[in-house]
Amino acid sequence: MAIDYKKELENTARSMIFVHDPDSLIKSIVRMIVSKAKITHASFFLYSRQKQGYLLTVSKGSLGKKIPLDLICIDKDDVLVRFLKEHKSAPIFGREALVYSQAEIALKNTKLKQDTKSQLAQVLYQMELLDAVVCVPGYFGNELLGFLLLGKKDSGKDFIGEELNFFAALNSNVAMAIKNAQLFKELEYEVERKHQLFVRITVAFAAAIEAKDHYTRSHTSRVTNISLEIARRIGQKSKRSLDGKFFENLHIASLLHDIGKIGVPEYILNKRSGLTIGERNRIKEHPMIGVGILKPIKELEGSLLGVRYHHERFDGKGYPEGLKGDQIPLVASIISVADSFDAMITDRPYRTALNKADAINEIRHLGGQQFCPRVTNTFLELCEEGKI
């Protein structure tokens, strides 16, 4: 059955849009060529910046069983590579693909310069070693991204012009798709790199709080762990599960919920006797001080709700804005329970810690008053299971 090359090209071009992994893209293309065009084997060499050469990325067909992938690398200064680069803006013997039989005829042409003949002879020898009868380069602008090597047809017949044009057009699309995929991976890497930097800065902020307030030492990490545990359980029980962004915002807000204490004098934070009304009011400023510190960092926008509102109460008697009930964001309600529980079971400068059972009972008693009932019930459930 004859192949509708135009249709195959259109179908393949459409499918390439959705592939963001260069290796997967090349494998699917080479597999398609071998099966559809009935070729003994096909191999693709992709430029590797790390190897400074063209690495055998995929090989399908009879030759694929003999050639170990990622071990064969053709140097960027190799004669075949140089030949393809020199012809990036001009046809190779009238075509966009290097065909062994046509190159062999050209080699006998007495008009060719001796240097060109010598280079072409080396190119043909290399194609013989790789058992290739066609070499299709893939360019993106002036850059040779890779090249496709094709073995003989199963039938033993020569490739016709329509087939060669199809391979050339296909490889041109592949080159563009590979470049897009590479750019996508680079973008992913850059986003991940920036995200890791962002997380490290967040941890450094948290460490700065702990250095100032002796009580908060390890408090931050415990509040974070409890908060995430509560959120995971709420997410499991919820009809609309919490997304990854919610967890990221909660994680960062938990780490930074007390960042505003940097703006509160140390003598107040570490005072061993009871606090005066004025000193209590200074401490109550820390959520808004924290917001002021973090607001210029756009990436932290989603976490500011937890920092701002983690001292609000379900009954509306909290601070800084006196929000009530469902007005309080879930991220802040979760941190509120985790923060209060850890505060209860930790020695403070002015009082000793409660035992865990008493602290759990206190959270239970304050559910629906200080704490969101939904969060309270989830917390108590996790305590009963021994997960907190």
Secondary structure, DSSP 8 states (H G I E B T S, - for coil): ----HHHHHHHHHHHHTT---HHHHHHHHHHHHHHHTTBSEEEEEEEETTTTEEEEEEEEEGGGGTS-TTT-EEETTSHHHHHHHHTTTS-BTTBSSEEHHHHHHHHT-TTS-HHHHHHHHHHHHHHHHTT-SEEEEEEETTEEEEEEEE--BTT-----HHHHHHHHHHHHHHHHHHHHHHHHHHHHHHHHHHHHHHHHHHHHHHHHHHHH-GGGTTHHHHHHHHHHHHHHHHHHH-SS---HHHHHHHHHHHHHTTGGGGGS-HHHHT-SS---HHHHHHHHTHHHHHHHHHTT-GGGGGGHHHHHHTT--TTS--SSS---GGGS-HHHHHHHHHHHHHHHTS-BTTB----HHHHHHHHHHHBTTTB-HHHHHHHHHHHHTT--
